[in-house]
């Protein structure tokens, strides 16, 4: 998500460094000048590719290096460090344009002019919750473990840790390990936790015979550990208290040398968390003190009004019960909230709602009574329970890419809609605000610029096999290895960014890019765009492609865009 002008400045810096590398190589081995100027860009940085020092040229490099006299050793070292220092000086001068956290980010080209119907989940899409809710869920589930499952009383000493876990982590049910996995099924070393304590890299590698998790061991399509899958992926924002509770119970058992079965622990915690929701404990607590738990400031009301005023149809499909939704929407929007929606469906049982055809809709009265009449059409102002998407499509005719549905759960809310039904999808990722704020800091920009430039130096200069060059490059590699944990810790000390491992996208990012046409921090980001806006995904060059960047400043583009958004808001 680095701004265009920052990438251009970094590219210029790296190209100048490449010239230095070329001059160094020419001076050391008296070779014809090599071309080091090929630069490939990705979001957040660049990757330098030395085209000439590959394949058969490596053998030449080794031969030439072996023939170098030891008297040139000091000169070689000085040249390498000269290139290093010049590169570092140039990267320190790089500045950045801040990324607007209210931006909608596009994975797939989409025009709002084509969208006629807007659909919404409720929890963490229209209603946003304070951290008090996670503390509530943790405390209730912990007490259920003690009272209903006979877990030790000493667990009451554990409190919810707000900044311990991040969304998208995997949990090895049989080994009781919480970890982050990248898009290629590799465990990010340094992010594996047993209880509340990290597991050493050596132990992780020994347990998994490396860092790769085979496909058959990964979680199933919906992130669950079932049918032989030993991993569970936590994709729901509501799962943060569950991960923390699992870790706390594991920590208690280890501290007290209590032998336990990890599979039983996982199932018991899962059941306790489910009881908090299914038995209505959480719903009653939120209803009793709604101002404490619901954050009003996400402008959901303004978004719904804007859509309604522009003649857009709207529907709500949520797993939450009607009383809970009615209380929350009345607080967020007003008592007349149902007038804004053409269809309202509660207790939908997603993701089964999108796949199972057998469940018919059932009408619910205002006092919660279930009616037995057959549903021939879905009427505005009425409340419906359960049902299925196939019947929904038949009754409404709302099919294909004219429908845009928003939700926070990539699997339960979005996956089936985009894969099977051709709806457009929007993911709500509240964590974006915090991560973008961090990415906009000078500390992060300078750290990532230097890390990428240093990686480029290592990649280019590793072809030299003389002892002096190898010693310097190995020192650079050690510096790079020491920097990489910092890129993790700046986001979260235990698990790092939601979107990246050290370099690769996370498994969460991979699924986000596949199942969401767009993503944003909150639904209020829609207020910054008019209904003729076209969202274009950034064309990120593939590894074998050369970059083709427009030669104009993104600062000008940013200023123009901000002016336009201000105009849209004022209208």
Secondary structure, 3 states (H helix, E strand, C coil): CCCHHHHHHHHHHHHHHHHHHHHHHHHHHCCCCCCCCCEEEECCEEEECCCCCCCHHHHHHHHHHHCCCHHHHHHHHHHHHHHHHHHHHHHHCCCCCCCCCCCCEECCCEEHHHCCEEEECCECCCEEECHHHHHHHHHHHHHHHHHHCCCCHHHHHCCCCCCCCCCCCEEECCCCEEECEECCCEECCCCCEECCEECCHHHHHHHHCCCECCHHHCCCCCCCCCCCCCEEECCCCCHHHHHHHHHHHHHHHHHCCCCCCHHHHHHHHHHHHHHHHHCCHHHHHHHHCHHHHEECCCCHHHHHHHHHHCCCEEEEECCCCHHHHHHHHHHHCCCCHHHHCCEEEECCCCCHHHCCCCCCEEEECCCCCECCCCCCCCCCCCEEEECCHHHHHHHHCCCHHHEEEEECCHHHHHHHHHHHHCCEEEEECCHHHHHHHHHCCHHHHHHHHHHHHHHHHHHHHCCCCCHHHHHHHHHHHHHHHHHHHHHHHCCCCCCCCCCECCCCEEHHHHHHHHHCCEEECCHHHHHHCCCCCEECCCCCCCCCCCCCCCCCCHHHHHHHHHHHHHHHHHC
